[in-house]
């Protein structure tokens, strides 16, 4: 036990920080990629994002979870659609305009998944209400 274990709890790897910020690590500045990010720094980035972070969040390239969310599909659905790379906001908008067949299908699938989840939630709430 030395300084190192204490240090590691206070800071996170750049990949972890990028995930929490919802940005694609490879598109962040070198200084961000090479350093460790403390919790305080992460909070500062979230509350008062620097220009590079604002630009990245607005224009991308975005990591797959963000791409999936913006397109209204699952991450698995993205992969089935052949999207394995990060996309920029412009590319995401283009896909929304084009409405390729895979996207239409995956959005419908995702809508069904959400409907089913809501139905199960209601059912469980009704059961809970009956039991109480």
N, C-alpha and C positions, 0 to 999 in steps of 0.2 A: 504493500500500500504506500503510494507516494503521492506526489502532486497529480500524477497522470489520471488516477481514477477520479479524483475530485474534478479535474478539468473536463473529463469526458462527459460528466453528468451536466455540466454547465453549458456545453456547446454541442453542436450537431454537425454532421457532415454536410457539405454543400448540397449533396443529392437530397438529403432529408429536408433541408431548408427550402430547396427549389420546389419539392413536392408540396410542402405546406403553403408556399406562395402561389402554387398553381402555374409555375412557369417551367419551360423546357431548359434543363440545366445547361446543355451545350450552347444555348443561345445567350446565356448570362455572361457578364464581363469576366475576364480571366481572373481578376482579383477575387471575385465571388467564388469561382470554381476552385481556386487554389487554397482558400482560407477555410477555417472553421467558423461557424456562425453561432454566436451566443444567443441565449433566449432573449436577452435585452435587445440585441441587434435585430433579431427576427421581428420582435414587437415593433421596433422603430421602422423597419422596412414595411410592415403591414399598415402602421398608422400614418406614416409620412413617406410614401414610396418615392425613391429617387427617379429621375427622368428615365433612366434605362429600364426600370421596372414598370413604370407607367406605359412606356412605349411597347414593351414586350407583352404586357397584358392586353394592350389594345390591338396590336398588329400581329402578334405571334412571332415566330412559330410557337404553337401551343402543344403541350404534351397531350397524349391520347385521352386521358380522362376528361380534359377540358374540351377537346375536339368532339368526343362522344356526347358530352353534355350539351354543347352548342348545336349539335345536329339532332339531338333528341333520340340517340340510339345508345345501345350498350357498347362497352369496349369490345366484347366478343363480336358484336354486330359490325363494328368498324373493321375488325380483322376479316370477317367474312366478306365485307365489301372491298377488301384488298387495300385498305388504308392501314399501313403499318408505320408510316413516317409521321412526324409532327406536321401539322398544317398551319398556314398563316390564316389570319382572319379573312383575307381576300379569297383564299382557296376554299374556305368554309362557306363564304357567301356564294361563291360560284357553284358549289355543290348544291346549295339550297335552291339556287335559280334553276340549275339543270334538272334537279330531281331525278337522278339516275334510278333505275329500277331497284337496285340493291338498297338504296337509301329509303325509298318509299316502303319497301318490304320490311326493313329493319325498324323504321319508325312505327309501323303498324304493330310489329311484334312487341316493341317496347311499350306502346300504348296499352296493349293487351295485358302485358306483365303488370303495369301499374294498376289497371282496372281490377285485375285479379287480386292484387295485394290489398287494394282498398276494400274489395268485397270480403276478403278474409278478415280484415281488421274490423269491419262492421259486424260480421258474424260473431267474432270473439267478444266485441263490446256488448252485443245483444245477449250472448250467453252469460257474460259477467253480470249484466244487469239483472237477468233472471235469477242467477244464483245468490245475489246479495239480498 
